[in-house]
C-alpha cells in the first residue's frame, strides 16, 4: 500500500470520527441547553404541542443546526477526498515513459 493510500485512509477515518463525534456532541449539547428535548418531543407527539415543537423550535437550535450542517459538509468532503485517494490507482512513473518517441510522433504528424 502506497503512502498516498495510507494518507487517504487516515483522512477518511479521521473525518468519519470527527463527523460522528460532532453529531454526538450536538445531541449532548442540545440536551444540556434545552433539557431532554427528545423526550419532550415524544411526550408531546399526540398532544397539541406537536405543531408548536415543529414550527417553533428552540432558538438556540436554529443557531446550532447550520453550524452542524457546515461541519458535516466539510467532513463529507474530507471523507470523499480520502476515499478518492484510497481508490485511485497510482500514476505511471515518468521514468517508464519515453518522451523522445512522443516528440518524434508529433514531428511526423506536423510534416
Protein Blocks (a to p, Z undefined) as FASTA:
>chain_A
ZZklmmmmmmmmmmmmmmmmmmmmmmmmmmmmnopfklmmmmmmmgmklmmmmmmccfkl
mmmmmmmmmmmmmmmmmmmmmmmmmmpccdddfklpcfklmmmmmmmmmZZ
